[in-house]
Amino acid sequence: MNDPNCLFCKIVRGEIPAQKVYEDDDVLAFHDIRPLAPVHFMLIPKEHLASLYEAGMAQHRTLGKMLALAGELARKEGASDGFRAIINTGRVGNQEVYHLHMHVIGGPDPLGPMIQRRK
């Protein structure tokens, strides 16, 4: 099911253009409009799922596919020596769009620390 007001659902439906990296019946990958590194794209399920909090075993096939595709697509996009896969969840996780999405970020240079440690 799709959410008529969700930004990413609109991209899935073709109502908003996106620079696609990959697409099949279950998932869509597209470039981030504000990239943080030379390689930065999102992998999303085509079915609307607000966040990882709502995911369950019913979504295991699609979530597994997203993880399995991340490396292959990262290499094709130019991340030849590693990448970072991030799924922000909820307010504390700094999720901006409430449609589950995985950022795949990489490039030729090291990305630096993931988050700052609290003292």
Contacts in CASP RR format, 6 or more apart in sequence:
PFRMAT RR
TARGET T0000
AUTHOR 0000-0000-0000
METHOD contacts of the structure
MODEL  1
MNDPNCLFCKIVRGEIPAQKVYEDDDVLAFHDIRPLAPVHFMLIPKEHLA
SLYEAGMAQHRTLGKMLALAGELARKEGASDGFRAIINTGRVGNQEVYHL
HMHVIGGPDPLGPMIQRRK
1 47 0 8 1.000
1 48 0 8 1.000
2 9 0 8 1.000
2 12 0 8 1.000
2 13 0 8 1.000
2 46 0 8 1.000
2 47 0 8 1.000
2 48 0 8 1.000
3 9 0 8 1.000
3 48 0 8 1.000
3 99 0 8 1.000
6 48 0 8 1.000
6 97 0 8 1.000
6 98 0 8 1.000
6 99 0 8 1.000
7 16 0 8 1.000
7 97 0 8 1.000
7 99 0 8 1.000
8 44 0 8 1.000
8 48 0 8 1.000
8 97 0 8 1.000
8 99 0 8 1.000
8 101 0 8 1.000
9 48 0 8 1.000
9 99 0 8 1.000
10 16 0 8 1.000
11 17 0 8 1.000
11 18 0 8 1.000
11 28 0 8 1.000
11 30 0 8 1.000
11 44 0 8 1.000
12 28 0 8 1.000
12 44 0 8 1.000
12 46 0 8 1.000
18 28 0 8 1.000
18 30 0 8 1.000
18 31 0 8 1.000
19 30 0 8 1.000
19 31 0 8 1.000
20 28 0 8 1.000
20 29 0 8 1.000
20 30 0 8 1.000
21 29 0 8 1.000
21 30 0 8 1.000
21 31 0 8 1.000
21 41 0 8 1.000
21 73 0 8 1.000
21 76 0 8 1.000
21 77 0 8 1.000
22 28 0 8 1.000
22 29 0 8 1.000
22 43 0 8 1.000
22 69 0 8 1.000
22 73 0 8 1.000
23 29 0 8 1.000
25 46 0 8 1.000
26 45 0 8 1.000
26 46 0 8 1.000
26 47 0 8 1.000
26 61 0 8 1.000
26 62 0 8 1.000
26 65 0 8 1.000
27 43 0 8 1.000
27 44 0 8 1.000
27 45 0 8 1.000
27 46 0 8 1.000
27 62 0 8 1.000
27 65 0 8 1.000
27 66 0 8 1.000
27 69 0 8 1.000
28 43 0 8 1.000
28 44 0 8 1.000
28 46 0 8 1.000
29 41 0 8 1.000
29 42 0 8 1.000
29 43 0 8 1.000
29 44 0 8 1.000
29 69 0 8 1.000
29 73 0 8 1.000
29 104 0 8 1.000
30 41 0 8 1.000
30 42 0 8 1.000
30 44 0 8 1.000
31 40 0 8 1.000
31 41 0 8 1.000
31 42 0 8 1.000
32 40 0 8 1.000
32 41 0 8 1.000
32 42 0 8 1.000
32 103 0 8 1.000
36 103 0 8 1.000
36 105 0 8 1.000
37 105 0 8 1.000
37 106 0 8 1.000
37 107 0 8 1.000
37 109 0 8 1.000
37 111 0 8 1.000
38 78 0 8 1.000
38 79 0 8 1.000
38 106 0 8 1.000
38 107 0 8 1.000
38 108 0 8 1.000
39 74 0 8 1.000
39 77 0 8 1.000
39 78 0 8 1.000
39 79 0 8 1.000
39 83 0 8 1.000
39 104 0 8 1.000
39 105 0 8 1.000
39 106 0 8 1.000
39 107 0 8 1.000
40 103 0 8 1.000
40 104 0 8 1.000
40 105 0 8 1.000
40 106 0 8 1.000
41 73 0 8 1.000
41 77 0 8 1.000
41 103 0 8 1.000
41 104 0 8 1.000
42 101 0 8 1.000
42 102 0 8 1.000
42 103 0 8 1.000
42 104 0 8 1.000
43 66 0 8 1.000
43 69 0 8 1.000
43 70 0 8 1.000
43 73 0 8 1.000
43 101 0 8 1.000
43 102 0 8 1.000
43 104 0 8 1.000
44 66 0 8 1.000
44 99 0 8 1.000
44 100 0 8 1.000
44 101 0 8 1.000
44 102 0 8 1.000
45 59 0 8 1.000
45 62 0 8 1.000
45 63 0 8 1.000
45 66 0 8 1.000
45 100 0 8 1.000
47 59 0 8 1.000
47 62 0 8 1.000
48 99 0 8 1.000
49 55 0 8 1.000
49 59 0 8 1.000
49 99 0 8 1.000
49 100 0 8 1.000
50 98 0 8 1.000
50 99 0 8 1.000
50 100 0 8 1.000
51 89 0 8 1.000
51 90 0 8 1.000
51 95 0 8 1.000
51 98 0 8 1.000
51 100 0 8 1.000
52 87 0 8 1.000
52 89 0 8 1.000
52 100 0 8 1.000
53 89 0 8 1.000
53 90 0 8 1.000
54 100 0 8 1.000
55 63 0 8 1.000
55 100 0 8 1.000
66 102 0 8 1.000
67 85 0 8 1.000
67 102 0 8 1.000
70 83 0 8 1.000
70 85 0 8 1.000
70 102 0 8 1.000
70 104 0 8 1.000
71 79 0 8 1.000
71 83 0 8 1.000
71 104 0 8 1.000
73 104 0 8 1.000
74 82 0 8 1.000
74 83 0 8 1.000
74 104 0 8 1.000
74 106 0 8 1.000
77 104 0 8 1.000
78 106 0 8 1.000
78 107 0 8 1.000
79 104 0 8 1.000
79 106 0 8 1.000
79 107 0 8 1.000
80 107 0 8 1.000
80 108 0 8 1.000
81 107 0 8 1.000
81 108 0 8 1.000
82 106 0 8 1.000
82 107 0 8 1.000
83 104 0 8 1.000
83 105 0 8 1.000
83 106 0 8 1.000
83 107 0 8 1.000
84 103 0 8 1.000
84 104 0 8 1.000
84 105 0 8 1.000
84 106 0 8 1.000
84 111 0 8 1.000
84 114 0 8 1.000
85 102 0 8 1.000
85 103 0 8 1.000
85 104 0 8 1.000
85 105 0 8 1.000
86 102 0 8 1.000
86 103 0 8 1.000
86 105 0 8 1.000
87 100 0 8 1.000
87 101 0 8 1.000
87 102 0 8 1.000
87 103 0 8 1.000
88 94 0 8 1.000
88 95 0 8 1.000
88 96 0 8 1.000
88 103 0 8 1.000
89 95 0 8 1.000
90 98 0 8 1.000
105 111 0 8 1.000
END
